[in-house]
Amino acid sequence: MTSEGRTRLNRLPEWAALGKHREQLGDTHLRELFAADPERGTRHTLRVGDLLLDHSKHLVTDETLTLLRELAAATGVAELRDAMFRGEKINTTEDRAVLHTALRAPRGAVIEVDGENVVPGVHAVLDKMGAFADKVRAGAWTGHTGKPVKNIVNIGIGGSDLGPAMAYEVLRSYTQRDLTFRFVSNVDGADLHEAVRDLDPAETLFIVASKTFTTIETITNATSARDWLLTGLGAGQEAVAKHFVALSTNAEKVEEFGIDTANMFEFWDWVGGRYSYDSAIGLSLMIAIGPERFREMLDGFHLVDEHFRTAPPEENAPLLLGLLGVWYGAFFDAQSHAVLPYSHYLSKFTAYLQQLDMESNGKSVDREGNRVDWQTGPVVWGTPGTNGQHAYYQLIHQGTKVIPADFIGFARPVDDLLPGLVAQHDLLMANFFAQTQALAFGKTPDEVRAEGVAEELVPHKTFQGNHPTTTILAEALTPSVLGQLIALYEHKVFVQGAIWNIDSFDQWGVELGKVLAKKIEPVLTEGEGAEQLDSSTAGLVAAYRSLRGR
Ligand SMILES: O=P(O)(O)OC[C@H]1O[C@H](O)[C@H](O)[C@@H](O)[C@@H]1O
C-alpha cells in the first residue's frame, strides 16, 4: 500500500483549518478552559482496558479535537491501520508486512501474509518457548556438567535488548527470584564483563537475540561469551548446545554460529525489531515471569490492538495521543515529548519508547521519497518522575520550551512490597497529581504576591502554567497492563507516521554509521587508510592510537 497521489500534508484544507484554529486559540490558558467547563476533566477522560487516560490538561478545545480527527480522516489513518492489520506490505521501503499485532492474536485468528495464515506459527513458537521456560524454571534444563541453569544472560541490542530488559524490570515482582537475569547489549567489553564476572559458567545460559543474526555487537558479544563459557568449563564446542539458545529469523546464521537450530526460537521478517519483545525475543522475560504471565501480557497487547482497530475516532486512545503529538509538533513547535512514569519499575520504559518512537518516526522523507516540510517524530525522553522533579522539571515548569508530557501512575504498589513501604505510595502519587496540576495551572504573579513575596522575586516565583500533559492511571502494573501500555504507544506512533506520511517501519538511518565503523576499525588496529579520513576524524584516530601506545 503506497500513498501515491496523496495531497501533501501541509497543502490539505484540514491542515490549513488547524493552522487558523491555532491562531484563534492564541494564548488561551488551561485556567480559562477549565473555568469555562466544570466537566472538562471527566469529559476528556477515556477508558481503555485497565487504563484511564485523562487528556483534559491539553491545549485543545472540542473544536481542536474535531479538526484533528478530520485531519486523520483526510490522511487515511484508518485505511492504513486496516491495511496493517490485514497483513499488507505497508513497510514499502523493505517490502514487508507489519504484523506485530499477529504476535498477540488469539490461537484461532486468521492473518495472512502472502496467502499464508501466520497465526498457527506464532502459537507454535509460543508453545515451544513455554515448554523451554517451564523447564528452566523447574531447574530441569541442565548445563554441560549436569548442573541446573540458574543464570540467564540475554545478549542482544536495540529491539533485541530494550524490550526484554525493560519488561523484566517492569515485571520484576512477578519474576522467579531464584534465577538471575542479565542483559548485555553494548559492544564495550565492560558490559559482558560485568554481567558474567560473578557467574558460574556451568549454571549459565546465554540467549542470543538477534533478528538478523548479523548485528556486529551481538555476534561479537556472543562469540566472547562462548569463549568465556568454554574456557570456564574447560570444554569443547559440544558444550555450546546446553548453554546457548538463539532467537532469530535467520536459521542459517544461527547454525553457522554453532547453535543447534533445535534450540532456536523463530520469528519473522514482518516483526520489526522495535516491535518484537512479544515474539521469541521475549524468551528471557518468559523464563522470568512464566508462560502464563507472558500470555496475560499478550492479552493486554491484544486488548488495545482491538481497541485501536474498532473504537470510533472520538474514543480511540492511540488515535487521540497520536493527534495530540501532531498538534504540538506542527502548531506549537514542540521538539520533544517527555514520558514520566511514577513507578520505579518503569525505569527503563522511556528508553524503550525512545527506540519505538524515534527509530520509527525519525524520518525526513515521505513514503514516496520526497522531503517533508513538516515536523516528524519528537525527541522522546524522561526518567521516573519523582527523580526528575529534583533534576530537570525546573525546565519543564519555567523554561522556554513546549514539552508535552505523559504521566503514568498506579493506584496500588506491587503486591510483595515490604509492608512498611506501602505507606510511601500515597506520597509518590501525591507528587504525581501535584505535578500535572502545577504544570497546567501554574501560579500567577498575584498569587505569588498574596503570599507576601518581595516584588523583585515575583517573576522568579511565578509559574506560567499551560504546560500540556496526559495522565495515564491504572490500578496496578500487571503483565496485562504493561502489554496495554506498550500497544498504546505502538499505535500512537503508527498514527503519527500515517499522518506525516512516512514509513514508520524501516530504519535506514542507522546504516551509515555501521558502514563507517567497519571502515574505521582497521585504521585503529592496523593504522592503514587514515589518509582517506577527513581531517577531524584522522586527528582523533591518531590521538586514540597514540593513547593506546600504537
Ligand atoms: O535484532 P538485530 O537484527 O540484532 O537488530 C538489532 C537492532 O539493530 C539495528 O541496528 C536496528 O536499528 C534495530 O532496529 C534493531 O533492533
The ligand as an ORCA input file, in Angstrom:
! r2SCAN-3c Opt
* xyz 0 1
  O      17.913     -7.969     16.243
  P      19.039     -7.489     15.412
  O      18.938     -7.942     13.974
  O      20.367     -7.882     16.015
  O      18.990     -5.935     15.363
  C      19.157     -5.150     16.496
  C      18.878     -3.688     16.228
  O      19.865     -3.170     15.388
  C      19.600     -2.381     14.254
  O      20.668     -1.524     14.038
  C      18.283     -1.654     14.202
  O      18.452     -0.263     14.171
  C      17.330     -2.011     15.293
  O      16.026     -1.791     14.817
  C      17.466     -3.436     15.737
  O      16.545     -3.694     16.765
*
